[in-house]
Amino acid sequence: MPPLMNRILQYLPRGNTLDDEAWAHRHHIVVVVLAMHLPLLLAFSLVLDAEALIFAQASVVPAACLVGARLVKSRRPVSIIATAGLTWCSARGTSKSVRLA
């Protein structure tokens, strides 16, 4: 790897340096935030006067990620799953709100 890339990578955080207890606590917070997005997506859909099908489509991915984040036990995959759910919620909310403008 080029020296510049090594220097850049030294500044990035590494999740694998957390002990299990600290990681579990942080992961729990991420999962709670992800779970809070489901009622928020429903409220957002109601405000936009969206059909139930649109809410269902918007909530399938975060709901599946929420389930996956509770079932998968390996740190890296479960972190990716939870992050994917939050990213989906952000992207979905942004795409809907942009259409309002």
N, C-alpha and C positions, 0 to 999 in steps of 0.2 A: 504494500500500500504506500502511496506517496507520503512524504513527511508532512505536507500540509494537511492531508486528510487525517493522519494520525493526531495532529494537534487539534483539529476541529473535533474529532471524536472524543478527545480527553475532556472537553467541556460539556459534553452531553451527559445527562443523568443516566445512571444504570439501575434499573429496577431490581436486578439480581443481587445488588449489594444490601438490600433491605433484609432484615431478619423476618422470619415467618410471621411473627406477631404484628410487626409494623405493616408488612405487606397486607395481611388479612384485614387490618383495621382500615387501611386506605381503600382496599378493594370493596369492603362493605359500604363505605361512603359512596363510591362510584356506582355501586348497584342500587343503593337507595335513590340517588339522583336519577338514575335510569328509570327506576320504578315510578318516580314522581312525574316523569314525562308522559306516561300513559294517560292519567286524568287531564293533564295539561293539553295533550293532543285532542282529547275529546272536547274540552272547553273551547279550544281554538277552532275545531271543526264546527261547533255550534255557533260560535261568533260569526264565522264565515258563512253560516247557513248551508253547510255542506251536507250531502247525503250520507247515510250510515255506511254505505259502501266505501265512500272516500275515507271516512275515519277508519274503517276496517283495513283498508289498504295501507293507510299511513301507520297503523299500529302493529301490523303483523311482524315487521322486522324488529322493532324494539322489544316486542313481547317475546319473540323467539330468542333474541339476545339475552333478555332477562332470564329466561329459563336456562339457556346455555351457561350463563354466568353463575348460576346456582348449581348446575349439575357437573360441569367440567371441573376437575380438581388440579390440573397442571397450571402453574402460574402464568406462563406466557400465553397459551391459547385462551385461557379465561380472561386475561387482560385484553387481548385482542377482541374477543367477543363483546365485552362490556364497552370498550371504546368504539367499536363498530356501531353498537346500538345508539350511543350518544351522538356519534357523527351523523347517523341516519336522521335522528330527531332534529338536529341542527339544520341539515340540508333540506329536510322536508318542510320545516317551519319557515326557513328562508325562502324557499321556492314559492310557498303559498303567500307569504306576506309581500313578496315582490309583485305578485300578480294584482294585489290590491291597489298598488300605487298608480 
